[in-house]
């Protein structure tokens, strides 16, 4: 005697060797013996043989119209043999009964299993929903296959347009678009970005990188809601005329300087910082905007400002305007330029001029200073500030040795063409601005600490720089206090610190108390945003360096070995690894052949040609 039984979710056949009532010892078609429960036996039969029975039963199951079978089923729970008799119109033979059972078991949408050999027909609405779901999946599978085929042939599916940002920047692997793209990438051996570029979906490699950054950090766009600047009390006007020193593209002019001869012969040097906090109350709409952005975002040829333009224009230290300012005045000895005294004020200030790097650099530099050429506007003031800056630098314990001067690079993008310039770090312009900013930030940091008013400090210990609400030395700068306060139009931390400083000067309660949780949240958010923005700026500078190689059709270039196979190209701030570089000492000059440039991966491939000189 043979049996048709259920095991592990499927149906099998076997020959009975021993029948122990509650269990049976059976042997299957391959000679394997096993013990099964009697409750799992669906049918017993003598003919045909085991192999023929299962083949014929499966053929019967395939021929059964499941829709008709469902319509013929009773509304209540039933046993498979009963439905088989109803379907075939006669008492079914073992093969027909087994075929009906297989068909029932393989149609879970039409029939719910209720026990061994027992089922219940699905309700009409549930069946309709299940069939619709299957049809939807079938259509989606067809659509996915079409997408994959089109992408593999470098054709852009029209439906991809509205999903492009998601597919590129935050792929949802549950969507058919991403599944199709991944399949096409596997077929073409290309990354998603490179494949979509070949499909014509990325007409601008620059916009690919910019849009990725915006997608992740400015999902609602870079525009501003309409805001109005609050009126602030009338301030006393300073008697001095100030001037700023900035890059030609700077619109958020945070700082300016003044020089005044005192009756006692000493000099009074003013460091004047724009005071937007006078018109931006804590938790106001403008403050919320600045707190969300945390900083202006910089990139070659463009920027995303922290504050709306009307707010910037209300407080930027623009020439021929009288602007509110937070001013630090230091009295410097006429002969030694040592700081004799200092005071801070909140005032209005006339800005006489905005000096720009590109026009000032040829006039105000180490060569013209050494030659005593002072035949340009503000030359005497700049000469004094230069001497004072050197005094400040020495006072911080820093060497004025310029033998190891680093180079800073400037990027100018115009009409989609890049010009990369060089400026020596520590040039007179740089030193004047940086030393006076360090002076202001350190003195105002000390002011906050002395008055036990909370602030956000930038500290350095054992080479590690971090932001902190606790005052501590900045060893790299050689100052006991350092609180960013000199760029309140561009950095939210500076704006927060300015609020605190002005509260001290006015004897008013500070906006943030010691251990204020809001201050810790600002510090954390700023640190995260500033890191992301700085990384984006570096990436975009790298992008434009690669664009410069293509623009200038550079085929051969000189480079310096930094370490192992890492090199820096001459004249532009581009670093890369050269796999063909032989073992070469650091600082060795080499020539490279540019093989390829990848603007999507922000990388280039180059081949080592020769060593120009061996490092000493």
VOGU-3710 file (C-alpha; in Angstrom, 3 decimals, decimal comma):
1> xxxxxxxxxx> 0,000/0,000/0,000  1,167/3,499/-0,858  0,392/6,836/0,772  0,213/10,478/-0,266  1,250/12,603/2,729  2,189/16,130/3,790  5,619/16,931/5,135  7,555/20,213/5,550  4,890/22,231/3,739  4,825/19,984/0,671
11> xxxxxxxxxx> 3,376/16,667/-0,527  5,228/13,391/-0,929  4,506/9,753/-1,729  5,829/6,613/-0,118  5,363/2,892/0,294  4,173/1,652/3,694  6,625/-0,717/5,343  5,076/-0,772/8,810  1,747/0,625/10,018  1,770/1,329/13,747
21> xxxxxxxxxx> -1,668/3,029/13,780  -0,429/6,451/14,976  2,719/6,383/12,856  4,009/4,666/9,760  7,405/3,547/8,510  7,580/4,446/4,808  10,080/4,247/1,974  10,111/6,939/-0,721  10,915/6,664/-4,419  14,656/6,983/-3,697
31> xxxxxxxxxx> 14,695/4,201/-1,154  14,964/6,515/1,832  13,020/5,337/4,874  11,351/7,662/7,338  8,806/7,744/10,099  5,693/9,877/9,634  2,599/10,573/11,694  -0,648/8,992/10,566  -2,330/12,413/10,838  -0,146/13,607/7,962
41> xxxxxxxxxx> -1,453/10,948/5,568  -3,861/12,499/3,085  -4,560/9,460/0,845  -3,822/5,767/0,553  -3,598/4,152/-2,876  -2,449/0,960/-4,548  -2,058/2,140/-8,130  -0,277/3,640/-9,998  3,329/3,498/-8,816  4,842/6,186/-6,626
51> xxxxxxxxxx> 6,541/8,203/-9,390  3,602/7,984/-11,753  1,122/8,947/-9,040  2,838/12,206/-8,135  3,389/13,147/-11,811  -0,253/12,473/-12,729  -1,566/14,275/-9,626  0,486/17,379/-10,419  -0,845/17,317/-14,002  -4,423/17,152/-12,692
61> xxxxxxxxxx> -3,664/20,091/-10,376  -2,286/22,120/-13,268  -5,464/21,524/-15,289  -7,825/22,658/-12,524  -9,305/26,127/-13,030  -8,638/27,720/-9,637  -11,279/30,415/-10,203  -13,931/27,781/-10,884  -12,640/25,749/-7,937  -13,034/28,804/-5,689
71> xxxxxxxxxx> -16,552/29,468/-7,007  -17,505/25,817/-6,395  -16,241/25,846/-2,799  -18,666/26,189/0,136  -18,635/29,339/2,273  -17,564/27,443/5,387  -14,485/25,371/6,148  -14,275/22,179/4,092  -12,241/19,017/3,594  -10,375/18,741/0,299
81> xxxxxxxxxx> -12,112/15,491/-0,724  -15,512/17,091/-0,431  -14,556/19,941/-2,762  -12,884/17,506/-5,170  -16,165/15,565/-5,484  -18,051/18,830/-6,112  -15,520/19,928/-8,731  -15,248/16,637/-10,657  -18,954/15,743/-10,287  -18,199/12,263/-8,982
91> xxxxxxxxxx> -16,323/10,551/-6,190  -12,727/11,398/-7,095  -10,142/8,716/-7,602  -6,893/9,071/-5,574  -5,124/10,936/-8,386  -7,992/13,428/-8,783  -8,254/13,920/-5,015  -4,472/14,471/-4,743  -4,596/16,913/-7,685  -7,357/18,906/-6,017
101> xxxxxxxxxx> -5,372/19,003/-2,759  -2,214/20,195/-4,534  -4,214/22,929/-6,286  -5,810/24,062/-3,035  -2,464/24,084/-1,276  -0,767/26,074/-4,053  -3,465/28,786/-4,111  -3,146/30,579/-0,751  -4,867/33,699/-2,098  -8,005/31,722/-2,993
111> xxxxxxxxxx> -7,975/29,244/-0,095  -6,893/29,631/3,535  -5,445/26,535/5,130  -7,296/25,569/8,310  -5,737/22,217/9,119  -4,458/19,000/7,559  -6,362/18,788/4,291  -8,871/21,394/5,423  -9,409/24,815/3,795  -11,726/27,778/3,604
121> xxxxxxxxxx> -12,395/29,916/0,543  -11,119/33,474/0,770  -13,842/36,163/1,036  -14,486/37,909/-2,300  -13,090/41,298/-1,188  -9,950/39,717/0,277  -9,407/37,715/-2,901  -9,938/40,794/-5,044  -7,376/42,719/-3,003  -4,866/39,860/-3,114
131> xxxxxxxxxx> -5,220/39,435/-6,874  -4,823/43,187/-7,374  -1,634/43,076/-5,323  -0,256/40,239/-7,435  -1,136/42,088/-10,616  0,523/45,219/-9,275  3,687/43,275/-8,502  3,616/41,747/-11,974  3,324/45,166/-13,602  6,060/46,537/-11,366
141> xxxxxxxxxx> 8,324/43,652/-12,306  7,711/44,383/-15,982  8,367/48,074/-15,420  11,544/47,326/-13,479  12,754/45,067/-16,260  12,097/47,828/-18,795  13,960/50,360/-16,667  16,920/48,015/-16,327  17,046/47,352/-20,061  16,851/51,062/-20,913
151> xxxxxxxxxx> 19,511/52,028/-18,381  21,797/49,220/-19,499  21,513/50,668/-23,017  22,285/54,159/-21,631  18,738/55,393/-22,222  17,085/57,468/-19,509  13,574/56,234/-18,584  11,230/59,217/-18,703  9,749/58,232/-15,339  13,141/58,654/-13,621
161> xxxxxxxxxx> 13,080/62,463/-13,805  10,974/62,962/-10,671  12,971/60,365/-8,723  16,470/61,442/-9,783  17,485/63,126/-6,511  16,359/60,153/-4,452  18,082/57,664/-6,750  21,348/59,618/-6,698  21,575/60,958/-3,173  19,375/58,842/-0,902
171> xxxxxxxxxx> 18,512/55,626/-2,725  15,541/53,719/-1,352  16,271/50,106/-2,190  12,590/49,230/-1,832  11,736/51,228/-4,970  11,760/49,727/-8,444  13,808/52,676/-9,720  16,705/51,882/-7,394  16,390/48,135/-7,980  16,507/48,699/-11,738
181> xxxxxxxxxx> 19,464/51,073/-11,438  21,408/48,627/-9,272  20,777/45,861/-11,787  21,915/48,096/-14,655  25,019/49,132/-12,712  25,882/45,478/-12,167  25,377/44,789/-15,874  27,458/47,757/-17,075  30,056/47,734/-14,252  29,444/51,456/-13,679
191> xxxxxxxxxx> 28,543/53,420/-10,557  25,080/54,964/-10,375  26,403/58,466/-11,064  28,516/57,386/-14,032  25,680/55,343/-15,514  23,183/58,183/-15,188  25,705/60,572/-16,688  25,967/58,290/-19,728  22,175/58,360/-19,890  22,263/62,157/-20,086
201> xxxxxxxxxx> 20,704/62,676/-16,650  23,659/64,670/-15,307  24,373/67,498/-17,738  26,490/69,286/-15,101  29,030/67,502/-12,930  29,252/70,676/-10,832  25,520/70,615/-10,156  25,738/66,919/-9,265  27,997/67,723/-6,305  26,177/70,931/-5,372
211> xxxxxxxxxx> 22,750/69,303/-5,508  23,946/66,396/-3,384  25,044/68,847/-0,709  21,782/70,809/-0,960  19,684/67,627/-0,903  21,323/66,528/2,329  21,664/69,878/4,097  19,137/72,280/2,543  16,164/70,049/1,673  13,825/73,079/1,642
221> xxxxxxxxxx> 16,116/75,124/-0,585  18,495/77,974/0,108  15,992/80,813/-0,073  14,864/82,817/2,924  11,405/83,701/4,186  10,598/87,387/4,386  11,930/88,870/7,613  12,299/92,390/8,924  15,183/93,743/10,982  14,260/94,977/14,424
231> xxxxxxxxxx> 14,888/98,584/15,330  17,681/99,097/17,854  18,288/102,023/20,223  20,257/105,001/18,942  23,961/104,570/19,611  26,716/107,132/20,122  28,811/107,706/17,018  32,553/107,130/17,098  34,799/109,990/16,052  37,015/107,750/13,917
241> xxxxxxxxxx> 36,685/106,731/10,289  37,248/103,034/9,731  38,229/100,905/6,752  37,889/97,192/6,033  40,194/94,746/4,257  38,409/91,946/2,422  38,400/89,742/-0,603  36,762/91,293/-3,669  33,752/88,955/-3,442  33,014/89,586/0,235
251> xxxxxxxxxx> 29,580/91,056/0,909  29,280/90,104/4,587  31,892/92,595/5,838  32,268/91,739/9,503  35,358/93,684/10,496  37,020/97,055/10,011  39,929/98,958/11,560  40,807/102,469/12,639  43,983/104,246/13,713  44,023/107,426/15,781
261> xxxxxxxxxx> 46,851/109,463/17,275  46,190/110,281/20,938  47,200/113,539/22,640  49,804/111,687/24,705  51,512/110,504/21,521  50,282/106,931/21,762  48,178/105,202/19,147  44,617/104,073/19,577  43,911/101,139/17,317  40,293/100,136/16,776
271> xxxxxxxxxx> 38,970/96,721/15,803  35,346/97,157/14,773  32,964/94,228/14,320  29,519/94,403/12,711  26,794/94,133/15,364  23,825/92,214/13,915  22,787/91,089/17,414  21,411/94,593/17,953  18,666/93,770/15,456  18,353/90,006/15,989
281> xxxxxxxxxx> 16,698/89,039/19,250  17,166/85,505/20,610  14,515/83,111/19,255  13,297/85,699/16,733  12,549/84,581/13,143  15,951/85,827/11,947  17,692/84,115/14,847  15,903/80,874/13,991  17,207/81,099/10,424  20,785/81,689/11,579
291> xxxxxxxxxx> 20,524/78,934/14,206  19,369/76,483/11,554  22,144/77,314/9,084  24,879/77,955/11,671  27,305/79,413/9,131  27,714/80,812/5,660  28,644/78,045/3,237  31,554/78,817/0,936  32,490/77,286/-2,384  34,476/78,584/-5,376
301> xxxxxxxxxx> 32,334/81,046/-7,291  29,382/81,022/-4,918  28,210/80,960/-1,308  25,087/80,317/0,742  24,780/83,037/3,344  23,758/82,404/6,925  21,568/85,497/7,025  19,045/86,950/4,540  20,391/89,680/2,281  18,323/92,459/3,866
311> xxxxxxxxxx> 19,758/91,547/7,276  23,303/91,445/5,898  22,828/94,821/4,217  21,519/96,327/7,449  24,687/95,456/9,341  27,541/94,849/6,878  30,348/97,397/7,270  29,898/98,858/3,810  31,795/101,962/2,677  30,105/105,354/3,008
321> xxxxxxxxxx> 27,736/104,066/5,646  27,354/104,632/9,375  26,980/101,168/10,855  26,333/99,757/14,325  29,462/98,082/15,607  31,030/96,362/18,585  34,412/98,055/18,891  37,586/97,099/20,708  40,008/99,956/21,230  43,566/99,296/22,371
331> xxxxxxxxxx> 46,045/101,997/23,261  49,511/101,154/21,978  52,715/102,777/23,177  54,046/105,223/20,599  57,520/103,672/20,532  57,162/100,019/21,505  53,553/99,470/20,345  52,972/97,520/23,549  49,317/97,454/24,588  48,821/99,976/27,388
341> xxxxxxxxxx> 45,073/99,689/27,871  41,876/98,548/26,166  38,155/99,184/26,219  35,112/97,934/24,323  32,113/99,936/23,156  28,816/99,489/21,332  28,549/102,394/18,918  27,848/103,691/15,445  30,787/103,889/13,127  31,473/105,583/9,809
351> xxxxxxxxxx> 33,054/103,225/7,276  35,238/105,314/5,006  36,471/102,586/2,649  36,367/98,899/1,794  39,897/97,943/0,707  40,024/94,825/-1,462  42,794/92,234/-1,625  43,212/92,294/-5,389  43,938/96,024/-5,519  45,685/96,333/-2,147
361> xxxxxxxxxx> 48,091/93,397/-2,462  50,292/94,969/-5,182  50,637/98,110/-3,034  50,813/96,693/0,480  53,286/93,829/0,638  56,633/92,954/2,140  58,565/94,424/-0,789  56,835/97,822/-0,699  57,105/97,941/3,084  60,812/97,188/2,934
371> xxxxxxxxxx> 61,242/99,901/0,300  59,268/102,384/2,353  56,696/102,965/-0,395  53,699/104,562/1,283  52,143/106,365/-1,678  48,650/104,844/-1,603  45,451/105,329/0,348  45,664/104,338/4,015  49,375/103,556/3,676  50,390/105,143/7,035
381> xxxxxxxxxx> 47,557/103,341/8,855  48,401/100,022/7,221  52,104/100,442/8,020  51,276/101,039/11,665  48,893/98,059/11,760  51,613/95,925/10,147  54,118/96,886/12,830  51,492/96,344/15,528  50,555/92,938/14,073  54,183/91,816/14,217
391> xxxxxxxxxx> 54,317/92,951/17,826  51,185/90,964/18,623  52,526/87,891/16,848  55,778/88,033/18,815  53,796/88,519/22,007  52,002/85,238/21,344  55,361/83,513/21,128  55,160/83,033/17,376  58,136/83,319/15,065  58,094/85,840/12,253
401> xxxxxxxxxx> 60,369/83,585/10,190  58,852/83,363/6,714  61,149/80,660/5,377  58,406/78,043/5,753  55,519/80,182/4,572  52,556/78,218/3,308  50,620/79,106/0,199  46,920/79,907/0,237  44,970/79,455/-2,969  42,209/81,652/-4,334
411> xxxxxxxxxx> 39,498/80,430/-6,689  37,729/82,709/-9,117  34,953/81,256/-11,266  33,663/83,386/-14,097  31,598/82,153/-17,041  32,243/78,594/-15,923  36,004/79,071/-16,173  38,267/78,725/-13,164  41,276/80,832/-12,275  43,384/79,590/-9,390
421> xxxxxxxxxx> 45,653/82,148/-7,741  48,262/81,939/-5,000  48,927/84,068/-1,949  51,622/83,558/0,644  50,095/82,914/4,018  51,414/85,486/6,465  51,569/88,271/3,897  51,108/91,758/5,377  47,405/91,773/4,493  46,831/88,374/6,071
431> xxxxxxxxxx> 48,893/89,125/9,141  47,229/92,457/9,870  43,733/90,978/9,656  44,486/87,697/11,441  46,442/89,263/14,320  43,800/91,883/14,996  41,080/89,234/14,901  43,040/87,048/17,324  43,440/90,095/19,564  39,700/90,807/19,581
441> xxxxxxxxxx> 38,672/87,191/20,029  41,120/86,628/22,862  40,309/89,885/24,683  36,555/89,375/24,405  36,935/85,764/25,471  38,752/86,991/28,575  36,046/89,613/29,127  33,368/86,918/29,252  35,446/84,689/31,515  36,330/87,530/33,895
451> xxxxxxxxxx> 32,655/88,449/34,282  31,592/84,805/34,676  29,342/85,120/31,629  28,840/82,032/29,462  30,493/81,882/26,058  31,618/79,438/23,413  35,383/79,075/23,247  37,756/77,505/20,794  40,511/75,719/22,688  43,552/73,661/21,825
461> xxxxxxxxxx> 45,391/71,246/24,072  48,080/68,809/22,910  47,262/69,626/19,303  43,541/68,873/19,586  41,241/71,796/18,740  37,673/71,728/20,054  34,726/73,962/20,909  33,908/74,375/24,591  31,715/76,402/26,929  34,604/76,478/29,398
471> xxxxxxxxxx> 37,439/78,955/28,878  40,797/77,303/28,292  44,028/78,213/26,452  44,433/77,842/22,728  47,995/76,534/22,658  48,352/76,794/18,893  47,613/80,507/18,960  49,413/81,140/22,216  46,464/82,845/23,937  44,761/82,131/27,258
481> xxxxxxxxxx> 41,240/82,756/25,894  39,851/82,477/22,391  36,156/82,983/21,680  35,101/83,424/18,061  33,409/86,826/18,021  34,684/88,545/14,887  32,347/87,109/12,205  28,769/87,444/13,509  27,371/87,882/9,982  28,874/84,570/8,921
491> xxxxxxxxxx> 29,066/82,289/11,982  26,327/81,693/14,520  28,793/81,051/17,344  30,203/84,553/16,827  26,693/85,998/16,899  25,961/84,161/20,162  29,223/85,337/21,729  28,514/88,904/20,597  25,209/88,815/22,462  27,039/87,796/25,606
501> xxxxxxxxxx> 29,751/90,442/25,183  27,231/93,249/24,655  25,303/92,124/27,750  28,509/92,541/29,770  29,173/96,007/28,322  25,604/97,103/29,042  25,387/95,472/32,455  22,351/93,521/31,300  21,449/89,864/31,985  23,105/87,643/29,367
511> xxxxxxxxxx> 20,991/85,783/26,827  22,556/82,495/27,931  23,311/81,546/31,521  26,145/79,328/32,675  25,417/75,670/31,875  22,469/76,702/29,708  21,418/73,612/27,738  20,672/75,857/24,751  24,321/76,860/24,634  25,460/73,233/24,571
521> xxxxxxxxxx> 22,972/72,506/21,781  24,297/75,470/19,762  27,876/74,295/20,225  27,041/70,761/19,102  24,974/71,882/16,098  27,577/74,398/15,010  30,405/71,883/15,277  28,496/69,389/13,112  27,418/71,956/10,507  30,831/73,617/10,310
531> xxxxxxxxxx> 32,486/70,244/9,713  30,029/69,397/6,912  30,380/72,827/5,286  34,185/72,725/5,446  34,244/69,274/3,862  31,933/70,477/1,095  34,162/73,492/0,445  37,213/71,219/0,187  35,353/68,914/-2,196  34,309/71,813/-4,435
541> xxxxxxxxxx> 37,838/73,227/-4,453  39,051/69,779/-5,478  36,386/69,706/-8,193  37,569/73,017/-9,629  41,196/71,883/-9,495  40,211/68,900/-11,640  38,237/71,195/-13,928  41,352/73,362/-14,240  43,356/70,351/-15,469  40,766/69,775/-18,196
551> xxxxxxxxxx> 40,298/73,460/-18,971  44,033/74,041/-19,419  44,447/70,698/-21,205  47,208/69,720/-18,788  48,913/66,525/-19,914  52,128/66,755/-17,927  52,537/68,325/-14,512  55,114/68,678/-11,789  54,315/67,463/-8,281  55,917/67,073/-4,864
561> xxxxxxxxxx> 55,932/63,784/-2,984  54,255/64,106/0,400  54,668/60,529/1,585  54,684/57,097/0,010  52,640/57,426/-3,218  50,801/60,602/-2,138  51,683/63,724/-4,122  50,632/67,350/-4,389  50,473/68,955/-7,813  52,368/72,180/-8,406
571> xxxxxxxxxx> 50,470/75,495/-8,625  47,111/74,077/-7,526  45,982/72,538/-4,214  45,328/69,074/-5,620  46,518/65,939/-3,825  46,296/62,388/-5,139  47,800/58,937/-4,996  49,965/57,746/-7,875  50,088/53,956/-7,978  53,019/53,909/-10,423
581> xxxxxxxxxx> 55,211/56,101/-8,213  58,360/54,208/-7,186  59,650/54,442/-3,634  60,575/58,111/-3,416  61,655/60,290/-0,459  59,251/63,027/0,688  59,693/66,485/-0,885  61,063/64,972/-4,088  59,872/66,786/-7,208  58,459/64,472/-9,870
591> xxxxxxxxxx> 56,781/64,850/-13,241  53,505/63,101/-13,934  51,454/62,348/-17,002  47,747/63,007/-16,455  45,946/59,939/-17,748  42,331/60,712/-16,845  40,168/63,001/-14,746  36,945/61,881/-13,077  34,751/64,831/-12,120  32,119/62,622/-10,500
601> xxxxxxxxxx> 34,454/60,674/-8,231  36,606/63,797/-7,737  39,714/61,897/-8,665  42,409/61,736/-11,287  44,743/59,076/-12,597  48,331/59,948/-13,391  51,444/58,059/-14,377  54,899/58,720/-12,935  57,363/59,852/-15,578  60,532/61,003/-13,876
611> xxxxxx> 62,062/62,527/-10,777  63,006/66,163/-11,248  65,191/66,325/-8,186  65,890/64,142/-5,201  65,062/65,561/-1,794  68,047/66,540/0,310
//
